[in-house]
Amino acid sequence: MTETMRAVVQRGYGSPDRVLELTEIERPAPGPGEVLVRLHATSVNTPDWVLVTGTPAILRLGTGLRRPTAPVRGSDIAGTVAAVGPGVTDLAPGDPVFGSVWQNRAGAGAGTFAEYAVAPADRLLRKPEELPFAAAAAAVMSGITALTAVRDAAAAGPGTRLLINGASGGVGTFAVQIAARLGARVTAVCSGRNAEFVRALGAERVIDYTVEDYTRGAERYDAILDNVLNHPPAASARMLAPTGVLIPNSVGRGSRLLAGLPRMARAATLRWTGTRVRTVTCVPDRTNLAAVAALLGTGEVTAVIERSYPLAEAARAVAHLLGHRARGNIVITL
């Protein structure tokens, strides 16, 4: 008899409450090199609301014109190994793990808004005992993206002048903490209501975007991590020191067809004018998972979770993130 599981399935594109439905679907089985994980927690990230709303619409050419071909959203995993596929020898049923289904085969059950999910074994790591499942889930995409941006793209170190636009969001809260731990002088851009919050995370200076435009200031920065992309890239680039680097990390807002893609393209073309531009790719391999786990293990970096939702309220969780006002990460727990 076919085993089933509860999962949140996307029936089309639009508002989360209209297109996401909790239902029963077939439980996936691990193939060669794969692991079946019973989920304890997952997190909601930008790619999730992008796919739910279908904005920018041009991306539907690759995901499905009327509805996504892979109907279950979510990529971050924290849970317990339920079964392993052929060739997996370093993980066993019962092991607590965290990681990602990123690069998993498409199809039903490919996402993590479900009771079970299949992930490549090399995208999973044993979860440290002291790390809660919810924090582990929140630390995958947001944590690795922030680590890659701050450590690699910005090359942050003692005295580095780093501006983080969108400092109070999922990636931003990790980035502020990681940069401060590396000795960088962090300027955080967020709303005034989050000013003391990001200072407590390690920001040396806070710019309230509702009263001050950072692209009109006098300060120059060695790196700008732009998680919002709400300024023309050329304006942000003018705030860089001569050898500074611009790190655009957002789909941004704009037309329904293209959203912020034109602005991302303009950021990339700044290379032609001599501006250093680095893009960030989240690679949830074991090396990066171990690095994030080590940071969390020190206690100097924490996964900021604004709210947890049960699986049945996944649509509300996506809508929460879609409001672009989340303080830290949004988690779904099972």
ROLUMMAR-814401 format. One record per residue (C-alpha): residue number from 0; residue in one letter; chain; x, y, z. Coordinates in Angstrom, 2 decimals. Layout:
% residues N
<NUM "A" "A" <X Y Z>>
...
END
This chain:
% residues 334
<0 "M" "A" <0.00 0.00 0.00>>
<1 "T" "A" <1.30 3.47 -0.90>>
<2 "E" "A" <2.30 5.52 2.13>>
<3 "T" "A" <1.11 9.11 2.27>>
<4 "M" "A" <1.99 12.23 4.20>>
<5 "R" "A" <0.62 15.68 4.86>>
<6 "A" "A" <2.08 18.39 2.63>>
<7 "V" "A" <1.28 21.93 1.57>>
<8 "V" "A" <0.71 21.85 -2.18>>
<9 "Q" "A" <0.69 24.85 -4.49>>
<10 "R" "A" <-2.25 24.80 -6.94>>
<11 "G" "A" <-1.34 27.91 -8.97>>
<12 "Y" "A" <0.23 31.34 -8.63>>
<13 "G" "A" <-1.14 34.11 -6.46>>
<14 "S" "A" <-1.66 35.07 -2.83>>
<15 "P" "A" <-0.55 32.33 -0.41>>
<16 "D" "A" <-3.99 31.87 1.16>>
<17 "R" "A" <-5.48 31.23 -2.29>>
<18 "V" "A" <-2.96 28.86 -3.85>>
<19 "L" "A" <-1.50 26.86 -0.94>>
<20 "E" "A" <-3.46 23.88 0.38>>
<21 "L" "A" <-2.71 21.33 3.09>>
<22 "T" "A" <-3.48 17.88 1.70>>
<23 "E" "A" <-2.32 14.27 1.59>>
<24 "I" "A" <0.18 13.25 -1.07>>
<25 "E" "A" <2.38 10.24 -1.69>>
<26 "R" "A" <5.38 10.00 0.60>>
<27 "P" "A" <8.61 10.17 -1.44>>
<28 "A" "A" <11.19 7.39 -1.35>>
<29 "P" "A" <14.95 7.99 -1.38>>
<30 "G" "A" <16.86 7.05 -4.50>>
<31 "P" "A" <20.58 6.32 -4.81>>
<32 "G" "A" <22.60 8.76 -2.73>>
<33 "E" "A" <19.46 10.23 -1.14>>
<34 "V" "A" <17.96 10.36 2.34>>
<35 "L" "A" <14.32 10.48 3.48>>
<36 "V" "A" <13.96 12.89 6.40>>
<37 "R" "A" <11.04 13.23 8.80>>
<38 "L" "A" <10.74 16.99 9.19>>
<39 "H" "A" <10.76 18.71 12.57>>
<40 "A" "A" <11.24 22.21 11.15>>
<41 "T" "A" <11.76 24.10 7.93>>
<42 "S" "A" <12.02 27.80 7.12>>
<43 "V" "A" <10.43 30.19 4.65>>
<44 "N" "A" <12.79 31.99 2.29>>
<45 "T" "A" <12.60 34.48 -0.57>>
<46 "P" "A" <12.49 31.75 -3.28>>
<47 "D" "A" <9.34 30.41 -1.62>>
<48 "W" "A" <7.28 33.58 -1.90>>
<49 "V" "A" <8.70 34.23 -5.37>>
<50 "L" "A" <7.41 30.84 -6.53>>
<51 "V" "A" <4.11 31.14 -4.67>>
<52 "T" "A" <3.25 34.51 -6.21>>
<53 "G" "A" <4.88 33.76 -9.55>>
<54 "T" "A" <6.61 37.15 -9.48>>
<55 "P" "A" <8.63 37.98 -11.53>>
<56 "A" "A" <6.33 36.28 -14.02>>
<57 "I" "A" <9.14 35.66 -16.51>>
<58 "L" "A" <10.51 32.99 -14.17>>
<59 "R" "A" <7.40 30.89 -14.87>>
<60 "L" "A" <9.00 29.94 -18.19>>
<61 "G" "A" <11.24 27.68 -16.13>>
<62 "T" "A" <8.95 26.72 -13.22>>
<63 "G" "A" <5.64 26.14 -15.03>>
<64 "L" "A" <3.36 28.57 -16.83>>
<65 "R" "A" <0.08 28.01 -14.93>>
<66 "R" "A" <1.36 26.26 -11.80>>
<67 "P" "A" <4.78 25.11 -10.61>>
<68 "T" "A" <5.83 21.69 -11.85>>
<69 "A" "A" <7.22 20.96 -8.37>>
<70 "P" "A" <4.19 21.75 -6.17>>
<71 "V" "A" <5.73 21.61 -2.67>>
<72 "R" "A" <7.64 24.69 -1.53>>
<73 "G" "A" <10.51 24.85 0.93>>
<74 "S" "A" <14.16 23.83 0.78>>
<75 "D" "A" <15.61 23.91 4.31>>
<76 "I" "A" <15.50 20.72 6.36>>
<77 "A" "A" <15.86 19.94 10.05>>
<78 "G" "A" <14.64 16.56 11.15>>
<79 "T" "A" <15.36 12.89 11.70>>
<80 "V" "A" <16.53 10.39 9.11>>
<81 "A" "A" <13.67 8.01 8.29>>
<82 "A" "A" <15.36 5.95 5.55>>
<83 "V" "A" <18.43 6.04 3.34>>
<84 "G" "A" <18.83 5.15 -0.31>>
<85 "P" "A" <21.43 2.89 -1.91>>
<86 "G" "A" <24.99 4.10 -1.49>>
<87 "V" "A" <24.39 6.18 1.65>>
<88 "T" "A" <26.66 4.83 4.38>>
<89 "D" "A" <27.38 7.76 6.67>>
<90 "L" "A" <23.80 8.49 7.77>>
<91 "A" "A" <21.32 6.08 9.32>>
<92 "P" "A" <17.68 6.06 10.45>>
<93 "G" "A" <17.28 8.02 13.67>>
<94 "D" "A" <20.13 10.46 13.00>>
<95 "P" "A" <19.19 14.11 13.61>>
<96 "V" "A" <20.20 16.11 10.52>>
<97 "F" "A" <19.86 19.51 8.92>>
<98 "G" "A" <20.50 20.73 5.42>>
<99 "S" "A" <18.68 21.29 2.16>>
<100 "V" "A" <16.79 19.61 -0.67>>
<101 "W" "A" <18.48 22.10 -3.03>>
<102 "Q" "A" <19.31 20.44 -6.37>>
<103 "N" "A" <16.94 17.62 -5.54>>
<104 "R" "A" <15.02 16.03 -8.38>>
<105 "A" "A" <11.76 17.82 -9.23>>
<106 "G" "A" <8.37 16.36 -8.48>>
<107 "A" "A" <5.83 15.78 -5.72>>
<108 "G" "A" <7.47 15.70 -2.33>>
<109 "A" "A" <10.55 17.59 -3.52>>
<110 "G" "A" <9.95 20.46 -1.08>>
<111 "T" "A" <9.99 20.71 2.70>>
<112 "F" "A" <6.54 22.11 3.51>>
<113 "A" "A" <5.67 18.50 4.30>>
<114 "E" "A" <6.03 15.81 6.93>>
<115 "Y" "A" <8.77 14.08 4.93>>
<116 "A" "A" <11.25 15.20 2.29>>
<117 "V" "A" <14.02 13.59 0.26>>
<118 "A" "A" <17.42 15.27 0.12>>
<119 "P" "A" <20.79 14.39 -1.39>>
<120 "A" "A" <23.00 12.92 1.34>>
<121 "D" "A" <25.74 15.43 0.58>>
<122 "R" "A" <23.30 18.25 1.37>>
<123 "L" "A" <22.74 16.96 4.91>>
<124 "L" "A" <24.86 17.12 8.06>>
<125 "R" "A" <24.34 15.60 11.48>>
<126 "K" "A" <22.75 18.25 13.65>>
<127 "P" "A" <24.74 19.24 16.75>>
<128 "E" "A" <22.87 18.06 19.83>>
<129 "E" "A" <22.75 21.53 21.37>>
<130 "L" "A" <21.27 23.13 18.24>>
<131 "P" "A" <17.42 23.20 18.27>>
<132 "F" "A" <15.69 21.93 15.13>>
<133 "A" "A" <14.02 25.30 14.46>>
<134 "A" "A" <17.34 27.18 14.67>>
<135 "A" "A" <19.01 24.60 12.45>>
<136 "A" "A" <16.33 25.02 9.79>>
<137 "A" "A" <16.55 28.81 9.92>>
<138 "A" "A" <20.33 28.70 9.54>>
<139 "V" "A" <20.51 26.88 6.21>>
<140 "M" "A" <19.66 29.27 3.37>>
<141 "S" "A" <19.78 32.50 5.40>>
<142 "G" "A" <22.89 31.53 7.34>>
<143 "I" "A" <24.90 30.18 4.42>>
<144 "T" "A" <23.94 33.13 2.20>>
<145 "A" "A" <25.03 35.58 4.92>>
<146 "L" "A" <28.27 33.69 5.59>>
<147 "T" "A" <29.14 33.55 1.89>>
<148 "A" "A" <28.37 37.25 1.44>>
<149 "V" "A" <30.28 38.48 4.49>>
<150 "R" "A" <33.21 36.08 4.66>>
<151 "D" "A" <33.82 35.48 0.95>>
<152 "A" "A" <32.31 38.29 -1.15>>
<153 "A" "A" <32.99 41.13 1.31>>
<154 "A" "A" <36.14 39.53 2.76>>
<155 "A" "A" <35.15 41.07 6.08>>
<156 "G" "A" <37.78 41.33 8.77>>
<157 "P" "A" <39.00 43.66 11.50>>
<158 "G" "A" <38.18 47.25 10.55>>
<159 "T" "A" <36.24 46.42 7.35>>
<160 "R" "A" <33.56 49.05 6.80>>
<161 "L" "A" <30.50 47.04 5.83>>
<162 "L" "A" <27.01 48.41 5.16>>
<163 "I" "A" <24.12 45.93 5.27>>
<164 "N" "A" <20.90 47.13 3.68>>
<165 "G" "A" <17.99 45.09 5.02>>
<166 "A" "A" <19.82 44.28 8.24>>
<167 "S" "A" <16.81 43.08 10.22>>
<168 "G" "A" <15.68 40.30 7.87>>
<169 "G" "A" <16.65 36.65 7.74>>
<170 "V" "A" <19.95 37.07 5.86>>
<171 "G" "A" <20.58 40.48 7.41>>
<172 "T" "A" <20.45 39.31 11.04>>
<173 "F" "A" <22.95 36.56 10.31>>
<174 "A" "A" <25.15 38.94 8.30>>
<175 "V" "A" <25.32 41.56 11.07>>
<176 "Q" "A" <26.35 38.96 13.64>>
<177 "I" "A" <28.90 37.21 11.44>>
<178 "A" "A" <30.47 40.49 10.32>>
<179 "A" "A" <30.72 41.78 13.88>>
<180 "R" "A" <32.31 38.53 15.00>>
<181 "L" "A" <34.91 38.91 12.23>>
<182 "G" "A" <35.75 42.38 13.53>>
<183 "A" "A" <34.00 44.44 10.82>>
<184 "R" "A" <32.52 47.87 11.52>>
<185 "V" "A" <28.90 47.27 10.60>>
<186 "T" "A" <26.47 49.95 9.47>>
<187 "A" "A" <22.97 48.50 9.47>>
<188 "V" "A" <20.11 49.93 7.40>>
<189 "C" "A" <16.64 49.12 8.71>>
<190 "S" "A" <13.53 50.80 10.08>>
<191 "G" "A" <13.73 52.81 13.27>>
<192 "R" "A" <11.71 50.23 15.19>>
<193 "N" "A" <14.51 47.71 14.61>>
<194 "A" "A" <17.42 50.02 15.42>>
<195 "E" "A" <18.13 48.79 18.96>>
<196 "F" "A" <17.52 45.23 17.84>>
<197 "V" "A" <20.29 45.28 15.21>>
<198 "R" "A" <22.62 47.18 17.54>>
<199 "A" "A" <22.25 44.31 19.98>>
<200 "L" "A" <23.29 41.95 17.16>>
<201 "G" "A" <26.54 43.85 16.70>>
<202 "A" "A" <25.89 46.84 14.42>>
<203 "E" "A" <28.13 49.80 15.25>>
<204 "R" "A" <25.87 52.30 13.48>>
<205 "V" "A" <22.25 52.18 12.37>>
<206 "I" "A" <20.61 54.15 9.55>>
<207 "D" "A" <16.82 54.45 9.74>>
<208 "Y" "A" <15.82 54.30 6.09>>
<209 "T" "A" <12.56 56.11 6.83>>
<210 "V" "A" <14.46 59.31 7.70>>
<211 "E" "A" <17.84 58.95 5.98>>
<212 "D" "A" <18.99 57.74 2.57>>
<213 "Y" "A" <22.31 55.94 2.93>>
<214 "T" "A" <23.20 56.72 -0.70>>
<215 "R" "A" <23.33 60.43 0.20>>
<216 "G" "A" <25.63 60.10 3.21>>
<217 "A" "A" <29.30 61.01 3.58>>
<218 "E" "A" <30.57 57.61 4.71>>
<219 "R" "A" <32.30 55.31 2.24>>
<220 "Y" "A" <32.29 51.54 2.63>>
<221 "D" "A" <34.58 48.65 1.79>>
<222 "A" "A" <31.53 46.52 1.00>>
<223 "I" "A" <27.76 46.97 0.69>>
<224 "L" "A" <25.51 43.94 1.09>>
<225 "D" "A" <22.20 44.97 -0.46>>
<226 "N" "A" <19.42 42.63 0.65>>
<227 "V" "A" <16.68 45.01 -0.50>>
<228 "L" "A" <17.86 46.53 -3.80>>
<229 "N" "A" <15.61 49.55 -3.27>>
<230 "H" "A" <18.15 52.05 -4.63>>
<231 "P" "A" <19.61 52.35 -8.12>>
<232 "P" "A" <22.77 50.19 -8.09>>
<233 "A" "A" <24.85 53.12 -9.36>>
<234 "A" "A" <23.77 55.18 -6.34>>
<235 "S" "A" <24.88 52.42 -3.98>>
<236 "A" "A" <28.14 51.98 -5.89>>
<237 "R" "A" <28.97 55.67 -5.34>>
<238 "M" "A" <29.11 54.94 -1.60>>
<239 "L" "A" <31.96 52.46 -2.02>>
<240 "A" "A" <35.60 53.13 -1.23>>
<241 "P" "A" <37.90 52.94 -4.29>>
<242 "T" "A" <38.43 49.19 -3.84>>
<243 "G" "A" <34.98 48.50 -2.37>>
<244 "V" "A" <32.62 45.76 -3.52>>
<245 "L" "A" <28.86 45.84 -4.14>>
<246 "I" "A" <26.98 42.64 -3.25>>
<247 "P" "A" <23.39 42.70 -4.62>>
<248 "N" "A" <21.28 40.00 -2.98>>
<249 "S" "A" <17.60 40.50 -3.78>>
<250 "V" "A" <15.01 40.03 -6.47>>
<251 "G" "A" <13.80 43.49 -5.47>>
<252 "R" "A" <10.48 45.01 -6.47>>
<253 "G" "A" <9.19 46.29 -9.78>>
<254 "S" "A" <6.83 45.22 -12.54>>
<255 "R" "A" <4.89 41.98 -12.31>>
<256 "L" "A" <6.78 40.61 -15.30>>
<257 "L" "A" <10.35 41.37 -14.24>>
<258 "A" "A" <10.21 42.64 -10.63>>
<259 "G" "A" <13.74 43.69 -9.65>>
<260 "L" "A" <15.56 41.68 -12.33>>
<261 "P" "A" <16.41 44.80 -14.40>>
<262 "R" "A" <17.99 46.38 -11.32>>
<263 "M" "A" <20.01 43.21 -10.71>>
<264 "A" "A" <21.14 43.37 -14.33>>
<265 "R" "A" <22.16 47.02 -13.93>>
<266 "A" "A" <24.16 46.07 -10.86>>
<267 "A" "A" <26.00 43.42 -12.88>>
<268 "T" "A" <26.82 45.88 -15.68>>
<269 "L" "A" <28.56 48.20 -13.20>>
<270 "R" "A" <31.54 45.89 -13.62>>
<271 "W" "A" <32.03 47.52 -17.01>>
<272 "T" "A" <32.61 50.86 -15.28>>
<273 "G" "A" <35.22 49.43 -12.92>>
<274 "T" "A" <32.98 48.77 -9.91>>
<275 "R" "A" <33.63 45.51 -8.15>>
<276 "V" "A" <30.38 43.51 -8.04>>
<277 "R" "A" <30.03 40.10 -6.41>>
<278 "T" "A" <26.89 38.00 -6.45>>
<279 "V" "A" <26.13 35.44 -3.77>>
<280 "T" "A" <25.14 31.84 -4.42>>
<281 "C" "A" <23.88 29.73 -1.54>>
<282 "V" "A" <25.66 26.35 -1.70>>
<283 "P" "A" <24.27 24.15 1.10>>
<284 "D" "A" <27.05 21.57 1.04>>
<285 "R" "A" <28.51 19.93 4.13>>
<286 "T" "A" <31.42 22.36 4.34>>
<287 "N" "A" <29.11 25.37 4.55>>
<288 "L" "A" <26.65 23.58 6.84>>
<289 "A" "A" <29.51 22.75 9.20>>
<290 "A" "A" <30.74 26.36 9.13>>
<291 "V" "A" <27.29 27.70 10.04>>
<292 "A" "A" <26.87 25.07 12.76>>
<293 "A" "A" <30.26 26.04 14.22>>
<294 "L" "A" <29.25 29.72 14.35>>
<295 "L" "A" <25.99 28.86 16.09>>
<296 "G" "A" <27.88 26.57 18.45>>
<297 "T" "A" <29.98 29.47 19.76>>
<298 "G" "A" <26.85 31.24 20.98>>
<299 "E" "A" <28.12 34.46 19.39>>
<300 "V" "A" <25.81 33.94 16.41>>
<301 "T" "A" <22.17 32.99 16.89>>
<302 "A" "A" <19.32 32.20 14.52>>
<303 "V" "A" <16.83 35.01 15.01>>
<304 "I" "A" <13.32 33.59 14.64>>
<305 "E" "A" <10.47 36.07 14.73>>
<306 "R" "A" <7.70 33.48 14.60>>
<307 "S" "A" <7.04 29.78 14.12>>
<308 "Y" "A" <3.93 28.45 12.36>>
<309 "P" "A" <2.50 24.92 12.27>>
<310 "L" "A" <2.41 23.16 8.91>>
<311 "A" "A" <-1.32 23.82 8.59>>
<312 "E" "A" <-0.58 27.57 8.64>>
<313 "A" "A" <2.17 27.52 6.00>>
<314 "A" "A" <0.20 30.00 3.87>>
<315 "R" "A" <0.27 32.50 6.75>>
<316 "A" "A" <4.01 31.91 7.16>>
<317 "V" "A" <4.65 32.72 3.49>>
<318 "A" "A" <2.38 35.78 3.70>>
<319 "H" "A" <4.31 36.96 6.76>>
<320 "L" "A" <7.58 36.90 4.82>>
<321 "L" "A" <5.90 38.39 1.76>>
<322 "G" "A" <5.04 41.45 3.86>>
<323 "H" "A" <8.79 42.31 3.86>>
<324 "R" "A" <8.62 43.27 7.55>>
<325 "A" "A" <9.81 40.06 9.18>>
<326 "R" "A" <12.39 40.54 11.91>>
<327 "G" "A" <14.74 37.63 11.37>>
<328 "N" "A" <13.52 34.28 10.08>>
<329 "I" "A" <10.11 32.63 9.72>>
<330 "V" "A" <9.95 28.95 10.61>>
<331 "I" "A" <7.43 26.18 10.07>>
<332 "T" "A" <7.47 23.47 12.75>>
<333 "L" "A" <6.01 19.98 12.65>>
END
